[in-house]
Amino acid sequence: MKYQRIRDLREDRDMSQTEVAKMLGMSQTGYSKYETGENDIPTAILIRLARFYNTSIDYLLGETNHPKRY
């Protein structure tokens, strides 16, 4: 599974993978593997990304097209 939404959200904010990885406390290479789908995103990272982007985890995972958190 490719996590296109986290890439789109990152790019919409003109952020690099390195900047997001730093915010998450991880390497750029590790973060890159989430965007490409090479590695599944751990729940704790999903929660942090959803909070950072102010969206739902379901939106990040492509389960809904509604980005609003409830």
PAGU-72068 format. One record per residue: residue in three letters; x negated, y, z of N, C-alpha, C in turn; residue number from 1. Coordinates in nm, 3 decimals. Example, Ala and Ser with C-alpha at 12.3 -4.5 7.8 and 13.67 -1.06 7.14 Angstrom:
# PAGU-72068
+------+---------+---------+---------+---------+---------+---------+---------+---------+---------+------+
! resn !     n_u !     n_v !     n_w !    ca_u !    ca_v !    ca_w !     c_u !     c_v !     c_w ! resi !
+------+---------+---------+---------+---------+---------+---------+---------+---------+---------+------+
!  ALA !  -1.319 !  -0.569 !   0.780 !  -1.230 !  -0.450 !   0.780 !  -1.320 !  -0.330 !   0.780 !    1 !
!  SER !  -1.285 !  -0.225 !   0.708 !  -1.367 !  -0.106 !   0.714 !  -1.290 !   0.003 !   0.787 !    2 !
+------+---------+---------+---------+---------+---------+---------+---------+---------+---------+------+
***
This chain:
# PAGU-72068
+------+---------+---------+---------+---------+---------+---------+---------+---------+---------+------+
! resn !     n_u !     n_v !     n_w !    ca_u !    ca_v !    ca_w !     c_u !     c_v !     c_w ! resi !
+------+---------+---------+---------+---------+---------+---------+---------+---------+---------+------+
!  MET !  -0.085 !  -0.118 !   0.000 !   0.000 !   0.000 !   0.000 !  -0.089 !   0.124 !   0.000 !    1 !
!  LYS !  -0.063 !   0.213 !  -0.087 !  -0.134 !   0.340 !  -0.093 !  -0.053 !   0.444 !  -0.017 !    2 !
!  TYR !  -0.120 !   0.520 !   0.064 !  -0.053 !   0.621 !   0.146 !  -0.062 !   0.757 !   0.078 !    3 !
!  GLN !   0.009 !   0.773 !  -0.032 !   0.005 !   0.895 !  -0.113 !   0.051 !   1.017 !  -0.034 !    4 !
!  ARG !   0.147 !   0.998 !   0.055 !   0.201 !   1.113 !   0.127 !   0.097 !   1.181 !   0.214 !    5 !
!  ILE !   0.010 !   1.104 !   0.279 !  -0.089 !   1.171 !   0.365 !  -0.189 !   1.248 !   0.280 !    6 !
!  ARG !  -0.215 !   1.198 !   0.159 !  -0.303 !   1.273 !   0.069 !  -0.233 !   1.401 !   0.024 !    7 !
!  ASP !  -0.107 !   1.389 !  -0.016 !  -0.032 !   1.507 !  -0.063 !  -0.023 !   1.613 !   0.046 !    8 !
!  LEU !   0.008 !   1.573 !   0.168 !   0.019 !   1.668 !   0.278 !  -0.115 !   1.735 !   0.305 !    9 !
!  ARG !  -0.223 !   1.658 !   0.300 !  -0.356 !   1.714 !   0.321 !  -0.389 !   1.817 !   0.212 !   10 !
!  GLU !  -0.364 !   1.779 !   0.088 !  -0.394 !   1.869 !  -0.024 !  -0.306 !   1.993 !  -0.023 !   11 !
!  ASP !  -0.180 !   1.979 !   0.019 !  -0.090 !   2.095 !   0.029 !  -0.145 !   2.200 !   0.126 !   12 !
!  ARG !  -0.224 !   2.156 !   0.221 !  -0.284 !   2.247 !   0.319 !  -0.427 !   2.284 !   0.284 !   13 !
!  ASP !  -0.467 !   2.247 !   0.162 !  -0.603 !   2.277 !   0.115 !  -0.710 !   2.228 !   0.212 !   14 !
!  MET !  -0.689 !   2.109 !   0.264 !  -0.785 !   2.050 !   0.357 !  -0.860 !   1.937 !   0.288 !   15 !
!  SER !  -0.983 !   1.918 !   0.331 !  -1.063 !   1.807 !   0.280 !  -1.040 !   1.683 !   0.366 !   16 !
!  GLN !  -1.077 !   1.569 !   0.313 !  -1.070 !   1.447 !   0.394 !  -1.158 !   1.461 !   0.518 !   17 !
!  THR !  -1.270 !   1.526 !   0.503 !  -1.362 !   1.545 !   0.615 !  -1.297 !   1.626 !   0.726 !   18 !
!  GLU !  -1.222 !   1.730 !   0.692 !  -1.155 !   1.812 !   0.792 !  -1.049 !   1.733 !   0.868 !   19 !
!  VAL !  -0.969 !   1.656 !   0.795 !  -0.866 !   1.575 !   0.862 !  -0.932 !   1.467 !   0.947 !   20 !
!  ALA !  -1.034 !   1.404 !   0.894 !  -1.104 !   1.300 !   0.969 !  -1.161 !   1.355 !   1.099 !   21 !
!  LYS !  -1.218 !   1.475 !   1.093 !  -1.273 !   1.538 !   1.214 !  -1.164 !   1.562 !   1.317 !   22 !
!  MET !  -1.047 !   1.610 !   1.271 !  -0.935 !   1.632 !   1.361 !  -0.892 !   1.502 !   1.429 !   23 !
!  LEU !  -0.905 !   1.391 !   1.355 !  -0.867 !   1.260 !   1.409 !  -0.981 !   1.194 !   1.488 !   24 !
!  GLY !  -1.099 !   1.253 !   1.483 !  -1.213 !   1.196 !   1.555 !  -1.270 !   1.073 !   1.489 !   25 !
!  MET !  -1.273 !   1.073 !   1.355 !  -1.323 !   0.957 !   1.282 !  -1.406 !   1.004 !   1.163 !   26 !
!  SER !  -1.464 !   0.908 !   1.091 !  -1.545 !   0.942 !   0.975 !  -1.457 !   0.969 !   0.853 !   27 !
!  GLN !  -1.512 !   1.044 !   0.759 !  -1.442 !   1.070 !   0.634 !  -1.417 !   0.940 !   0.559 !   28 !
!  THR !  -1.515 !   0.850 !   0.561 !  -1.502 !   0.722 !   0.493 !  -1.385 !   0.642 !   0.549 !   29 !
!  GLY !  -1.374 !   0.639 !   0.681 !  -1.264 !   0.567 !   0.745 !  -1.129 !   0.625 !   0.708 !   30 !
!  TYR !  -1.123 !   0.759 !   0.709 !  -0.997 !   0.825 !   0.673 !  -0.963 !   0.799 !   0.526 !   31 !
!  SER !  -1.062 !   0.805 !   0.440 !  -1.041 !   0.782 !   0.297 !  -0.977 !   0.646 !   0.272 !   32 !
!  LYS !  -1.015 !   0.548 !   0.350 !  -0.959 !   0.413 !   0.334 !  -0.811 !   0.408 !   0.369 !   33 !
!  TYR !  -0.764 !   0.501 !   0.452 !  -0.620 !   0.511 !   0.478 !  -0.548 !   0.564 !   0.356 !   34 !
!  GLU !  -0.600 !   0.671 !   0.298 !  -0.535 !   0.731 !   0.181 !  -0.527 !   0.634 !   0.063 !   35 !
!  THR !  -0.631 !   0.556 !   0.044 !  -0.632 !   0.463 !  -0.070 !  -0.556 !   0.335 !  -0.041 !   36 !
!  GLY !  -0.523 !   0.310 !   0.086 !  -0.452 !   0.188 !   0.121 !  -0.545 !   0.072 !   0.146 !   37 !
!  GLU !  -0.675 !   0.096 !   0.142 !  -0.771 !  -0.012 !   0.169 !  -0.755 !  -0.063 !   0.312 !   38 !
!  ASN !  -0.724 !   0.029 !   0.404 !  -0.697 !  -0.007 !   0.543 !  -0.559 !   0.044 !   0.581 !   39 !
!  ASP !  -0.487 !  -0.035 !   0.660 !  -0.360 !   0.012 !   0.715 !  -0.389 !   0.116 !   0.822 !   40 !
!  ILE !  -0.295 !   0.208 !   0.838 !  -0.312 !   0.315 !   0.935 !  -0.261 !   0.266 !   1.071 !   41 !
!  PRO !  -0.346 !   0.270 !   1.174 !  -0.301 !   0.230 !   1.307 !  -0.190 !   0.322 !   1.359 !   42 !
!  THR !  -0.106 !   0.269 !   1.443 !   0.007 !   0.344 !   1.497 !  -0.037 !   0.474 !   1.562 !   43 !
!  ALA !  -0.142 !   0.472 !   1.641 !  -0.187 !   0.594 !   1.710 !  -0.227 !   0.703 !   1.609 !   44 !
!  ILE !  -0.286 !   0.664 !   1.498 !  -0.325 !   0.761 !   1.394 !  -0.201 !   0.813 !   1.323 !   45 !
!  LEU !  -0.104 !   0.725 !   1.297 !   0.021 !   0.769 !   1.235 !   0.091 !   0.875 !   1.321 !   46 !
!  ILE !   0.092 !   0.853 !   1.449 !   0.155 !   0.947 !   1.541 !   0.084 !   1.082 !   1.535 !   47 !
!  ARG !  -0.048 !   1.079 !   1.537 !  -0.124 !   1.204 !   1.532 !  -0.103 !   1.278 !   1.400 !   48 !
!  LEU !  -0.100 !   1.203 !   1.289 !  -0.078 !   1.266 !   1.159 !   0.062 !   1.326 !   1.151 !   49 !
!  ALA !   0.162 !   1.253 !   1.200 !   0.300 !   1.304 !   1.198 !   0.312 !   1.432 !   1.280 !   50 !
!  ARG !   0.246 !   1.435 !   1.394 !   0.249 !   1.557 !   1.477 !   0.175 !   1.671 !   1.408 !   51 !
!  PHE !   0.059 !   1.640 !   1.351 !  -0.022 !   1.741 !   1.285 !   0.053 !   1.804 !   1.168 !   52 !
!  TYR !   0.118 !   1.720 !   1.087 !   0.190 !   1.769 !   0.969 !   0.336 !   1.804 !   0.999 !   53 !
!  ASN !   0.378 !   1.784 !   1.125 !   0.515 !   1.813 !   1.167 !   0.616 !   1.743 !   1.079 !   54 !
!  THR !   0.596 !   1.613 !   1.065 !   0.686 !   1.531 !   0.985 !   0.710 !   1.399 !   1.056 !   55 !
!  SER !   0.793 !   1.315 !   0.999 !   0.821 !   1.187 !   1.063 !   0.725 !   1.080 !   1.013 !   56 !
!  ILE !   0.707 !   0.978 !   1.092 !   0.626 !   0.864 !   1.050 !   0.692 !   0.795 !   0.931 !   57 !
!  ASP !   0.824 !   0.788 !   0.931 !   0.894 !   0.728 !   0.817 !   0.860 !   0.801 !   0.687 !   58 !
!  TYR !   0.849 !   0.933 !   0.694 !   0.812 !   1.009 !   0.575 !   0.669 !   0.976 !   0.532 !   59 !
!  LEU !   0.578 !   0.972 !   0.627 !   0.439 !   0.938 !   0.595 !   0.428 !   0.802 !   0.526 !   60 !
!  LEU !   0.512 !   0.709 !   0.569 !   0.507 !   0.573 !   0.515 !   0.591 !   0.555 !   0.390 !   61 !
!  GLY !   0.661 !   0.659 !   0.348 !   0.741 !   0.649 !   0.227 !   0.875 !   0.581 !   0.245 !   62 !
!  GLU !   0.921 !   0.572 !   0.369 !   1.049 !   0.508 !   0.398 !   1.167 !   0.603 !   0.382 !   63 !
!  THR !   1.138 !   0.733 !   0.376 !   1.240 !   0.834 !   0.356 !   1.179 !   0.948 !   0.274 !   64 !
!  ASN !   1.262 !   1.022 !   0.208 !   1.216 !   1.139 !   0.134 !   1.242 !   1.268 !   0.211 !   65 !
!  HIS !   1.287 !   1.255 !   0.335 !   1.316 !   1.368 !   0.420 !   1.202 !   1.387 !   0.520 !   66 !
!  PRO !   1.121 !   1.489 !   0.502 !   1.005 !   1.506 !   0.588 !   1.033 !   1.555 !   0.729 !   67 !
!  LYS !   1.153 !   1.605 !   0.753 !   1.185 !   1.665 !   0.883 !   1.181 !   1.561 !   0.995 !   68 !
!  ARG !   1.122 !   1.603 !   1.107 !   1.123 !   1.519 !   1.227 !   1.255 !   1.538 !   1.299 !   69 !
!  TYR !   1.305 !   1.433 !   1.360 !   1.432 !   1.441 !   1.436 !   1.407 !   1.417 !   1.582 !   70 !
+------+---------+---------+---------+---------+---------+---------+---------+---------+---------+------+
***
